[in-house]
Amino acid sequence: MGEANLLNQSTSVTYIRLGGLSVNQKVQMAVFAMFLTFYVLTLIGNILIVITIIYDHRLHTPMYFFLSNLSFIDVCHSTVTVPKMLIDTWSEEKLISFEACVTQMFFLHRFACTEIFLLTIMAYDRYMAICKPLQYMTVMNWKVCVLLAVALWMGGTIHSISLTSLTINCGPDEIDSFFCDVPQVIKLACTDTHIIEILIVSNSGLISVVCFVVLVVSYAVILVSLRQQISEGRRKPLSTCAAHLTIITHFLGHCIFIYSRPSTSLLEDKVVSVFSPLLPSS
């Protein structure tokens, strides 16, 4: 009997059941309407930003180049999870194949990590523009901008591959989440996952914390520099910095909360996770 149970626990998982928000039909309809509204607004807003930047030659500057990348990433990041979440609000059995689950995790972390790197680069771009304006166009020329864009996309891809490679296809077939993410999926492993959880914290958690510290220090330096400028000249840089800081707090706050500690099944984790892809960063 013991051997049979062990064999059953080690059977490969074909489909994974996702935990929903509620079985109440009215709640499901409200959730669907909310998800759909946020998703449509995210798509329309970010696509309009990208189109405007492409066709308005006055916006062909490093800052708007990176902003268009951020908007594109927002569209991709939301599309990885939200359409499936919308479908699942009307499904009794919220199923996803293991292969689709791994694919979802790969692109989720690829876009998320790329966005973190991009926000860091945008902070450096603002630092050069505000603190060293005479050197700005020399340092942040188009060749450098393109190389930085390629580097951040490659960095996000490498990070995502390293995380998704930790998943193991055996054990239980249900996760308490609206979409597939590494901290929840590793719980399906039929072996001890303590070391894997440490790797996740040291990978995603460390990247989030380090980038957040770098960003805070960068904007602190910028704000100190702005104090030395004329009052009228401070307004535009301050508004830009305030917008960036809001984005950083929203996005990196979520990453630090989820990935800088061992995985748990708290209700707060589900709430933070579900709203992260819904709220745009640009």
Protein Blocks (a to p, Z undefined) as FASTA:
>chain_A
ZZmmmmmmmpccfbdcdddfbfcfklmmmmmmmmmmmmmmmmmmmmmmmmmmmmmmklmc
fklmmmmmmmmmmmmmmmmmmmmmmmmmmpfblcddfklmmmmmmmmmmmmmmmmmmmmm
mmmmmmmmmmmmmlmmmmmgmklmmmmmmmmmmmmmmmmmmmmmmpccedjfbdcdfbdc
fklmmmmpcbdfklmmmmmmmmmmmmmmmmmmmmmmmmmmmmmmmmmpcfklmmmmmmmm
mmmmmmmmmmmmmmmmmmmcccdfbfklmmmmmmmmmpccZZ
